[in-house]
Amino acid sequence: MTQERRRYGFVLERQCSLAKHWIAYHTSGKNCLSSHLDSWDEVSSSREFLPPNVENMFAKNIKASFTGNE
C-alpha cells in the first residue's frame, strides 16, 4: 500500500508541476499579447490612413518612377 501511495504522490507531483508550467507559459503569452493590444487597436482604427512618413516614402517613389530617377 505504501508503494502505491508513493507512486500516486509522484504522479500527482508531476501533474502539479506540469500545470504550474502550463499556467506560467500561457500567462507570459497573455502578457505579451495584451501589452500590444492598444497599439494594434490604434492601427486597426486608422487603417484607412497611412502615417506621414510612409505617405512621403510612397510619394518619393512615385515621383522617382515618373521622372526616371531612382
C-alpha positions as CSV (number, residue, x, y, z in Angstrom):
1,M,0.0,0.0,0.0
2,T,2.8,2.5,0.8
3,Q,4.5,1.8,-2.6
4,E,1.2,2.5,-4.3
5,R,0.8,5.7,-2.3
6,R,4.3,6.9,-3.2
7,R,3.6,6.3,-6.9
8,Y,0.4,8.2,-6.7
9,G,2.2,11.0,-4.9
10,F,4.9,11.1,-7.6
11,V,2.3,11.3,-10.4
12,L,0.4,13.9,-8.5
13,E,3.5,16.0,-8.0
14,R,4.4,15.7,-11.7
15,Q,0.9,16.8,-12.7
16,C,1.0,19.8,-10.4
17,S,4.4,20.8,-11.8
18,L,3.1,20.4,-15.4
19,A,0.0,22.5,-14.5
20,K,2.2,25.3,-13.0
21,H,4.5,25.4,-16.0
22,W,1.5,25.5,-18.3
23,I,-0.1,28.4,-16.4
24,A,3.3,30.3,-16.4
25,Y,3.7,29.7,-20.1
26,H,0.2,30.9,-21.0
27,T,0.4,33.8,-18.6
28,S,3.5,35.1,-20.2
29,G,1.9,34.7,-23.6
30,K,-1.2,36.6,-22.4
31,N,1.0,39.4,-21.0
32,C,2.9,39.7,-24.3
33,L,-0.2,39.9,-26.4
34,S,-2.1,42.3,-24.1
35,S,0.9,44.7,-24.0
36,H,0.4,45.1,-27.8
37,L,-3.4,45.3,-27.9
38,D,-3.6,49.0,-27.6
39,S,-1.2,49.7,-30.4
40,W,-3.0,47.1,-32.6
41,D,-6.3,48.6,-31.8
42,E,-5.0,52.1,-32.8
43,V,-3.6,50.7,-36.1
44,S,-6.9,48.9,-36.9
45,S,-8.9,52.0,-36.2
46,S,-6.8,54.2,-38.6
47,R,-6.2,51.6,-41.3
48,E,-7.6,54.0,-44.0
49,F,-4.8,56.5,-43.4
50,L,-1.1,56.0,-43.7
51,P,1.4,57.6,-41.3
52,P,3.0,60.7,-42.8
53,N,6.5,59.1,-43.1
54,V,5.0,56.2,-45.1
55,E,3.0,58.6,-47.2
56,N,6.1,60.6,-48.0
57,M,8.0,57.4,-48.9
58,F,5.4,56.4,-51.4
59,A,5.2,59.9,-52.8
60,K,9.0,59.9,-53.4
61,N,8.8,56.5,-55.1
62,I,6.0,57.6,-57.4
63,K,7.8,60.9,-58.2
64,A,11.0,59.0,-59.0
65,S,9.2,56.5,-61.2
66,F,7.7,59.3,-63.3
67,T,10.9,61.2,-63.7
68,G,13.0,58.1,-64.2
69,N,15.3,58.8,-61.3
70,E,15.5,56.1,-58.7
